[in-house]
């Protein structure tokens, strides 16, 4: 059940970042993206730390810091687009490895 929730949150983060990187939005959307990515990342830090996956916990903590709305980082638009794509790609790869891990656990049983 936890993996399903993790995957849904990861897909939501990816979708928001891809939309933010590929379309022109109002500033309020980018503020919403910061809050959503921060919230999702904090949950994923907790979840991956509980699963003793410290590398992913550090990654999601870094994402949470980068997208925090309290003390925002200011980059040029092109830099943010690159960051959005990189975070989306790494998060998508983590979904793939989660899927492979759960698939191998099912095959063991």
KAUR-V849718 format. One record per backbone hydrogen bond with DSSP energy under -0.5 kcal/mol. NH is the residue of the N-H (numbers start at 1). CO is the residue of the C=O. If there is no record, write none. Layout:
BEGIN
{{NH & CO} {NH & CO}}
END
This chain:
BEGIN
{{5 & 1} {6 & 2} {7 & 3} {8 & 4} {9 & 5} {10 & 6} {11 & 7} {12 & 8} {13 & 9} {14 & 10} {15 & 11} {16 & 12} {17 & 13} {18 & 14} {19 & 15} {20 & 16} {21 & 17} {22 & 18} {23 & 19} {25 & 23} {29 & 26} {30 & 26} {31 & 27} {32 & 28} {33 & 29} {34 & 30} {35 & 31} {36 & 32} {37 & 33} {38 & 34} {39 & 35} {40 & 36} {41 & 37} {42 & 38} {43 & 39} {44 & 40} {45 & 41} {46 & 42} {47 & 43} {48 & 44} {49 & 45} {50 & 46} {51 & 47} {52 & 49} {53 & 48} {54 & 52} {57 & 53} {58 & 54} {59 & 55} {60 & 56} {61 & 57} {62 & 58} {63 & 59} {64 & 60} {65 & 61} {66 & 62} {67 & 63} {68 & 65} {73 & 66} {75 & 73} {80 & 76} {81 & 77} {82 & 78} {83 & 79} {84 & 80} {85 & 81} {86 & 82} {87 & 83} {88 & 84} {89 & 85} {90 & 86} {91 & 87} {92 & 88} {93 & 89} {94 & 90} {95 & 91} {96 & 92} {97 & 93} {98 & 94} {99 & 95} {100 & 96} {101 & 97} {102 & 98} {103 & 99} {104 & 100} {105 & 101} {106 & 102} {107 & 103} {108 & 104} {109 & 105}}
END
